């Protein structure tokens, strides 16, 4: 092919013109192969400049474009659009950054000029081997598979469902509602949980666009964003029926489990009567039946915060608050009861929480800071032995002990993470895409997480995450609109691949699979994000990244450093 | 796609991290967004931080790609130096009046070369840098601020004070300085509104026993952030007012918590982050952290705390803290958890103040027809329905304007507000 490369050097007003001898750059690059024109212009990003470039491409019949100007951050997009408007593929373009990387970093004009020459030559060396890349569009399915019929899964489903978007809501147990069905009230506003959850269940079951599968578990998820295939197995007594459906996105809202206090013998759980977990107490309270094993009403209760925190290595965020909520339950139902809270640090991290704590304090209600605790059962009372703040050993006798255990990942987390090719964090929860900016997205595009499956959180924050997932899906998976996958993607050469599977282990996005018949690895270009990990790891040179091929990089480097 | 209304535009107020996130998502769903920002730059508070807890990622590196996307997004109409003056109407048909102040620098012509700064004869304290450095009357608040286009501060510019100066205009090669720009009144018609106006920090002048502004080298968290920032007034060199490197420092948590009556949820974590800041620049520094209750909720936060603890920092659970000057040094008297009166002497003190509502929060609430809670944050209709929903249909809240929260929770709320808006406008949705 006859290449006609146009090289345009931007003066950027005085910014480049005063620091770099532009004519010298032009002189240096003009004789290079394929360069059909090299010239300067006062400001290429200005309206006149853009027009000038477009006309130049057309007038000179250019096939490739090099602009030596500012950072690609500033105007790469601008110049690629000009290429498109002028009728050449936007990937047949390269920008040399001679402002931020040359003009603005030294007062030495000669050095700046020399470096600008090298960078411009490197851009020419590279662009020569650029190939046109075409944006692809693929059809997408707007339907969504939501796994977990708790408050997060239901909230997400309700926000997503529409006549154009069917929702398949899969719940492992026989009924919707999740852990919230066991609670009487929310903190801090003490609203009725049965009402909140029943409202949601009614809305879900009455919604024609949500299909609920109870007693069901997901057994397989294949495919990619816009085109997943999910398989669900229904456990009806002995019968197992399998249902499959196509969806564009998957939401994991599988909640969490509670730390098992039998793992820590200091608490006496499972050994002594009347030592119960928070969830057992919630159920007891919801049934209106706060009683000791012997049927009597307790006269004194100890609530122990942070059970399992040391072992888990994180604060579960909600235990202090629900423990204080228990104080309210108890004060309300057994007004004369004596309550002692044993805590390490009070974690009250929202605007209304501290007030809730302050209003829950009272004469018959102690908050005691401890650093270690042990529960024994010497007589007919439970005894709590602990060190107080002064380091003194103290003990209290109580009728009942409520343990507030840490939240931990639910049992299915690992399996579902594997199905959806997402990672788990060190604590075992589903890992979000980015700690700050991507709390509900994951490393697999089209797979979202919401609620306690992502980490411990309150009902309020769970609802927010569910709505956030809805926002993410509604803004990216639009009925009738095609999806544009990444263009600069990896490709694995079948003839060079030795089938060592190294690339499989370094891909974070589940792009690569092993073809066991051909004994080679295959990259699914539709879901590749173009990170280049596989290319760097491949020992046989079979993996390459479009627009960053070995030859393109080699030619670029050759001009830059030799 | 599914918008039947002609006015399916969305108004987002505040171009901090919440506003940016919401705007980009809405644009992706083919909505036109009007993003109003009162400052001359985007990014809000988070661009003042050098690193964020707990992954210690560079904050500007994390946010600037989003800011860049925002500036290049054709669906987003970014209106800076602007405030909302009036809102009328109802969901699907809000009529909004915006007042936009002139920048006096043409956004299209300016390339951000900063040639106009040097000739400007004015020098005043840079409020972006918490007054720790100076700026000109024509200025960009810090290196790397986006858009990289200065604005003229008319309160200090000589020309706008009636003097005959056009030094910046003479220096500009691009005809970008335009003294004739006028205030603009912009009228918009929008379907829904997201309010993401952020927060400010509690002013430690209200708690004089911490010695702020009376004792040199008692800094607020934001001052210290800028002191550590590589694009800040000292290029990231942590130094005392006398230019020396501190040998010891104390970080005091919970400043203003008592007065405000709530825990701000992020201060323990950012205080621990400061510990890391200090140790990474001055490895031999001795550090004390004085706290009341450690509030480090979240799956990854305790691990960060454990790591900080291992660096030899002294963590003290303290009450009755009083800070006084003692010769060249600073004395911190306090009562420890065993009830003993103690005194520690350090070179530098960093105060970690509570997050409080922004100055104009209640004024904007009035304009929007929403309410503030008794703490001054925007009030959600019902936490158990959704904390981004206000009693006024079509008006949503996100980020710290609703209450103190970290960046992750802020982004979640921004995503959720968008979810609420897009969900409501899906065709034929039940209920």
HADDOCK unambig.tbl for C-alpha pairs under 7 A between the chains (distance, minus, plus):
assign (segid A and resid 13 and name CA) (segid B and resid 173 and name CA) 6.30 0.50 0.50
assign (segid A and resid 15 and name CA) (segid B and resid 113 and name CA) 6.87 0.50 0.50
assign (segid A and resid 159 and name CA) (segid B and resid 423 and name CA) 5.32 0.50 0.50
assign (segid A and resid 160 and name CA) (segid B and resid 423 and name CA) 6.29 0.50 0.50
assign (segid A and resid 162 and name CA) (segid B and resid 426 and name CA) 6.44 0.50 0.50
assign (segid A and resid 162 and name CA) (segid B and resid 427 and name CA) 6.69 0.50 0.50
assign (segid A and resid 162 and name CA) (segid B and resid 428 and name CA) 6.48 0.50 0.50
assign (segid A and resid 162 and name CA) (segid B and resid 429 and name CA) 4.95 0.50 0.50
assign (segid A and resid 163 and name CA) (segid B and resid 428 and name CA) 6.55 0.50 0.50
assign (segid A and resid 207 and name CA) (segid B and resid 430 and name CA) 6.57 0.50 0.50
assign (segid A and resid 313 and name CA) (segid B and resid 302 and name CA) 6.43 0.50 0.50
assign (segid A and resid 313 and name CA) (segid B and resid 303 and name CA) 6.68 0.50 0.50
assign (segid A and resid 314 and name CA) (segid B and resid 298 and name CA) 6.88 0.50 0.50
assign (segid A and resid 314 and name CA) (segid B and resid 299 and name CA) 5.45 0.50 0.50
assign (segid A and resid 314 and name CA) (segid B and resid 300 and name CA) 6.81 0.50 0.50
assign (segid A and resid 314 and name CA) (segid B and resid 301 and name CA) 6.85 0.50 0.50
assign (segid A and resid 314 and name CA) (segid B and resid 302 and name CA) 5.01 0.50 0.50
assign (segid A and resid 314 and name CA) (segid B and resid 303 and name CA) 6.94 0.50 0.50
assign (segid A and resid 315 and name CA) (segid B and resid 296 and name CA) 6.62 0.50 0.50
assign (segid A and resid 315 and name CA) (segid B and resid 297 and name CA) 5.18 0.50 0.50
assign (segid A and resid 315 and name CA) (segid B and resid 298 and name CA) 6.14 0.50 0.50
assign (segid A and resid 315 and name CA) (segid B and resid 299 and name CA) 6.76 0.50 0.50
assign (segid A and resid 315 and name CA) (segid B and resid 302 and name CA) 6.61 0.50 0.50
assign (segid A and resid 316 and name CA) (segid B and resid 297 and name CA) 6.24 0.50 0.50
assign (segid A and resid 316 and name CA) (segid B and resid 298 and name CA) 6.36 0.50 0.50
assign (segid A and resid 317 and name CA) (segid B and resid 297 and name CA) 4.56 0.50 0.50
assign (segid A and resid 317 and name CA) (segid B and resid 298 and name CA) 6.17 0.50 0.50
assign (segid A and resid 345 and name CA) (segid B and resid 293 and name CA) 5.02 0.50 0.50
assign (segid A and resid 345 and name CA) (segid B and resid 294 and name CA) 5.70 0.50 0.50
assign (segid A and resid 346 and name CA) (segid B and resid 293 and name CA) 5.83 0.50 0.50
assign (segid A and resid 347 and name CA) (segid B and resid 295 and name CA) 4.86 0.50 0.50
assign (segid A and resid 348 and name CA) (segid B and resid 263 and name CA) 6.31 0.50 0.50
assign (segid A and resid 349 and name CA) (segid B and resid 263 and name CA) 5.53 0.50 0.50
assign (segid A and resid 349 and name CA) (segid B and resid 264 and name CA) 6.24 0.50 0.50
assign (segid A and resid 349 and name CA) (segid B and resid 265 and name CA) 4.28 0.50 0.50
assign (segid A and resid 349 and name CA) (segid B and resid 295 and name CA) 6.86 0.50 0.50
assign (segid A and resid 350 and name CA) (segid B and resid 263 and name CA) 6.50 0.50 0.50
assign (segid A and resid 350 and name CA) (segid B and resid 264 and name CA) 6.71 0.50 0.50
assign (segid A and resid 350 and name CA) (segid B and resid 265 and name CA) 6.35 0.50 0.50
assign (segid A and resid 350 and name CA) (segid B and resid 404 and name CA) 6.75 0.50 0.50
assign (segid A and resid 351 and name CA) (segid B and resid 262 and name CA) 5.56 0.50 0.50
assign (segid A and resid 351 and name CA) (segid B and resid 263 and name CA) 6.68 0.50 0.50
assign (segid A and resid 351 and name CA) (segid B and resid 403 and name CA) 5.81 0.50 0.50
assign (segid A and resid 351 and name CA) (segid B and resid 404 and name CA) 6.67 0.50 0.50
assign (segid A and resid 352 and name CA) (segid B and resid 262 and name CA) 6.84 0.50 0.50
assign (segid A and resid 353 and name CA) (segid B and resid 262 and name CA) 7.00 0.50 0.50
assign (segid A and resid 354 and name CA) (segid B and resid 261 and name CA) 6.76 0.50 0.50
assign (segid A and resid 354 and name CA) (segid B and resid 262 and name CA) 5.18 0.50 0.50
assign (segid A and resid 354 and name CA) (segid B and resid 263 and name CA) 6.66 0.50 0.50
assign (segid A and resid 389 and name CA) (segid B and resid 337 and name CA) 6.07 0.50 0.50
assign (segid A and resid 389 and name CA) (segid B and resid 338 and name CA) 5.81 0.50 0.50
assign (segid A and resid 390 and name CA) (segid B and resid 338 and name CA) 4.55 0.50 0.50
assign (segid A and resid 435 and name CA) (segid B and resid 408 and name CA) 6.56 0.50 0.50
assign (segid A and resid 436 and name CA) (segid B and resid 407 and name CA) 5.58 0.50 0.50
assign (segid A and resid 436 and name CA) (segid B and resid 408 and name CA) 4.31 0.50 0.50
assign (segid A and resid 437 and name CA) (segid B and resid 408 and name CA) 6.19 0.50 0.50
assign (segid A and resid 437 and name CA) (segid B and resid 411 and name CA) 6.16 0.50 0.50
assign (segid A and resid 439 and name CA) (segid B and resid 408 and name CA) 6.13 0.50 0.50
assign (segid A and resid 439 and name CA) (segid B and resid 412 and name CA) 6.54 0.50 0.50
assign (segid A and resid 455 and name CA) (segid B and resid 298 and name CA) 6.95 0.50 0.50
assign (segid A and resid 455 and name CA) (segid B and resid 299 and name CA) 5.90 0.50 0.50
assign (segid A and resid 456 and name CA) (segid B and resid 298 and name CA) 6.60 0.50 0.50
assign (segid A and resid 456 and name CA) (segid B and resid 299 and name CA) 6.89 0.50 0.50
assign (segid A and resid 460 and name CA) (segid B and resid 383 and name CA) 5.88 0.50 0.50
assign (segid A and resid 460 and name CA) (segid B and resid 384 and name CA) 5.61 0.50 0.50
assign (segid A and resid 460 and name CA) (segid B and resid 386 and name CA) 6.73 0.50 0.50
assign (segid A and resid 460 and name CA) (segid B and resid 387 and name CA) 6.86 0.50 0.50
assign (segid A and resid 463 and name CA) (segid B and resid 386 and name CA) 6.42 0.50 0.50
assign (segid A and resid 464 and name CA) (segid B and resid 386 and name CA) 6.45 0.50 0.50
assign (segid A and resid 464 and name CA) (segid B and resid 412 and name CA) 6.53 0.50 0.50
assign (segid A and resid 464 and name CA) (segid B and resid 413 and name CA) 6.13 0.50 0.50
assign (segid A and resid 464 and name CA) (segid B and resid 416 and name CA) 5.70 0.50 0.50
assign (segid A and resid 465 and name CA) (segid B and resid 412 and name CA) 5.93 0.50 0.50
assign (segid A and resid 465 and name CA) (segid B and resid 416 and name CA) 6.80 0.50 0.50
assign (segid A and resid 467 and name CA) (segid B and resid 416 and name CA) 4.46 0.50 0.50
assign (segid A and resid 467 and name CA) (segid B and resid 419 and name CA) 5.42 0.50 0.50
assign (segid A and resid 467 and name CA) (segid B and resid 420 and name CA) 6.73 0.50 0.50
assign (segid A and resid 468 and name CA) (segid B and resid 412 and name CA) 5.63 0.50 0.50
assign (segid A and resid 468 and name CA) (segid B and resid 413 and name CA) 6.77 0.50 0.50
assign (segid A and resid 468 and name CA) (segid B and resid 415 and name CA) 4.31 0.50 0.50
assign (segid A and resid 468 and name CA) (segid B and resid 416 and name CA) 3.72 0.50 0.50
assign (segid A and resid 468 and name CA) (segid B and resid 419 and name CA) 5.80 0.50 0.50
assign (segid A and resid 470 and name CA) (segid B and resid 419 and name CA) 5.02 0.50 0.50
assign (segid A and resid 471 and name CA) (segid B and resid 415 and name CA) 5.44 0.50 0.50
assign (segid A and resid 471 and name CA) (segid B and resid 416 and name CA) 5.80 0.50 0.50
assign (segid A and resid 471 and name CA) (segid B and resid 418 and name CA) 5.15 0.50 0.50
assign (segid A and resid 471 and name CA) (segid B and resid 419 and name CA) 3.26 0.50 0.50
assign (segid A and resid 471 and name CA) (segid B and resid 422 and name CA) 6.83 0.50 0.50
assign (segid A and resid 472 and name CA) (segid B and resid 415 and name CA) 6.62 0.50 0.50
assign (segid A and resid 474 and name CA) (segid B and resid 419 and name CA) 6.87 0.50 0.50
assign (segid A and resid 474 and name CA) (segid B and resid 422 and name CA) 6.39 0.50 0.50
assign (segid A and resid 475 and name CA) (segid B and resid 25 and name CA) 5.97 0.50 0.50
assign (segid A and resid 475 and name CA) (segid B and resid 26 and name CA) 6.49 0.50 0.50
assign (segid A and resid 475 and name CA) (segid B and resid 28 and name CA) 5.87 0.50 0.50
assign (segid A and resid 475 and name CA) (segid B and resid 29 and name CA) 4.41 0.50 0.50
assign (segid A and resid 476 and name CA) (segid B and resid 28 and name CA) 6.62 0.50 0.50
assign (segid A and resid 476 and name CA) (segid B and resid 29 and name CA) 6.36 0.50 0.50
